[in-house]
Amino acid sequence: MRLPELRVMGIDPGLTRCGLGAVEGRPGAPLSLIKVGVVRTPADDDLGARLVAIEAGIEQWLDEVKPDAVAVERVFAQHNLRTVMGTAQASAVAILCASRRGLPVALHTPSEVKAAITGSGTADKQQVGTMVTRLLRLDAMPKPADAADALALAICHVWRGGAQSRLAEAVAKAKTGPGTTPAAYFRGQGRAGYSRGTTK
């Protein structure tokens, strides 16, 4: 049975640069680039204003891309507490934007994404960017690195999270009948969808 294509929007959260990338495809088949870019905010702006700008940027992307699911990088502890806090705040905005629309949200760790894209959980940004470029058959590596990381998140979810999305779709069809999307089902249940990515 041929699996349906899944359109995923990846979000690499950050206050100064929030990477965004969308791809479409299915496990074991060529992937297609939909869109890639970043939302930038000035470092000297008020925190609230920066978060509002990130929200507006993500909302615009969601309107244009119309993804089936959203993949966000899972925030993990670093030595720089200030960086972690900013990343966590941007991540919360991303999850909120997707969940408000009833879209399934998956959180993938950096090592999980690296392993899915390159085969090594310790790959550096250059290696990830190179593989993203090859997998999407691009002429040049997406810049800045935040944009390439967002695409890597989306690719990882197509490959690793697609099964969970198909499960949600099957549940939705079983409970509400054919033609109902997972997002519509979760909206009807007052749920935001699943919030954890699958791992292997």
N, C-alpha and C positions, 0 to 999 in steps of 0.2 A: 504494500500500500504506500503510495507516494504521499509524503508529509506535506501539508500546506505551508506556504511561505509565511514567515513572520516578520513584521516590520518592528524594529526595536530602536528606541532612542536612548543612547547612552549619555550619561551626565557625569563628568569629572568635576566635582564641586570645588569651588574656591572663591574667595572674595574678590581678589584682583582679576583673576581669569577663571571663568567657569567654562570648561570645555563641553561642547555639545556635538554629537554626531549620530546620524541615523543610517541604518543599513537594513536591507531586506534580503531574506534568503531562508534556507533550510539546511539542517545538518547534512553534510556530505555533498552539497551542491555549491556552485559558484555564488558568491554574494554580490549584491549590488549596492553601491553608494547612493544614498538619498540626499544627504546634506551634511556639511561639517563646518564648524566655526567655533567662536568663543563669545561669551558675554563679558565685557570688561567693565570694571568700576574703579574710579580713582581712589588711591590709598588714603588720601587726605579728606575724603568725604565722610559724612556722618554714617555710622554703622547702619542705622535704619534706612537711610537713603540708598545705601549700597544693596541692602537686601531687597528693597522695593525694585531696584533696577534689575537685579538678577531674576526676581519673580516675573517682571514684565518680559524680559528676554526669553525665559523658559516658556511662558504662556504663548508668546508669539510663535515659537518653534513648534509647540504642541498643535497650534492651529494649522500651521503649514504642513508639518510632517504627518500628523494623524497616525501616531504609532499604535501598535497592538499592545505594547508593553514598554515599560521604562526600566532601564538598568542604571543604578547609581553606585558609585564606588563606596564601599563600606569604610567608614572612618575608623582608623586605628591609632593607638597611642604613639606619639613621637616625642622627641626630646624638646621640641619647640612647642610649648603649650599654647602660645598665641596663634600659631599656625593651625594647630588642631582645633582650636575654638572657632576660628574663621571658617575652616573647612566643614566643621559640624553644623554651623549655622547655615551655610550655603546648601549643605546636604538636606537639612530639614526643609528648606524652601523648595528644593527640587521634589522631595517626597510629597510635600503638601500639594504642589501644583498638579502632580500626576494623580494623587489620591482623590483630589477634589473632583476630578473628571471620571473617577471610577476605574482608572487604568491600573492593571497589575504592576506592582513595583518590586523589583528584585535588587538585593544588595549583594555585590560581589567584592571580595577582598582583592587587593592589588596582586597578591601572589596567585590567587585563583585565576585572575585574568591573564597574567603573564604565562602561567602554565598552559592555559587554553590556547593562547595565541602562538607561543614560541616553543612549548614543550618543557620550559624550565620556569619554575616559580621564582627564580632569582635573576631573571633577565633584566637588562637595563632599558632605559627609555629608548635608546637608539635601536636596540634589537626589536622592541615592541613596535616602534614606528616603521621599521623596515618590513616586518611581517605584515603589518596592516596594509602597507603600500602594495605588497605582493598579492595579498588575499583579495584586495579590492581592485587590483589591476590598475593602479593609479600611475600617472606619469611622474609624480613627485610625492615625497613624504608630506603629509599634512603638517602645517605649522600653525601655531606653536605646538609644543609637545602635549599641552592640555587637550587640544583638538584630536590628536592621534590617540590619546588615552581614552577619550570618550568613544571613539570608533571601536577601540579594542574592547571596551565594556559592552558595546552593542553586539559585536561579533561573538564575544564570550557567551552572552545570553542567548543568542540564536542557537548556538551549539549546545550549551549546557542547560539553559532554562527553558528551551522550547518544549521539552516534555512536560514541564509543569504547566505551561500555558495551554498545551493541548488537553491536559487533565482538567483544567479549569473550564475549558470550552465544552468538554464532554459532560461535566457536571451541570453546566448551564443548560445544555441541550436536553439532558435527561430531566431536569426539573421544570424547565420553562418551554420546551419544545424547540424544534429546528429554527434556525434563523436568528436566534438570540446570541449576541456576543457575550464573552466573559465579562466585559466592562459593564454591559447593560445588566447582566445578572447580579454583579456585585453592587451596582447602584441600587438595584431593587431590594437587596438584602441589607443595605446600609453598611456595606463593608468596603474597605479600600482595596481588597484583593490581597494576595500573598505578599509578604515583605521580606522573604528570605530567598536567596538564590540557591540552586542545588550545587552540590560539590561532588567531585569524583576523586 
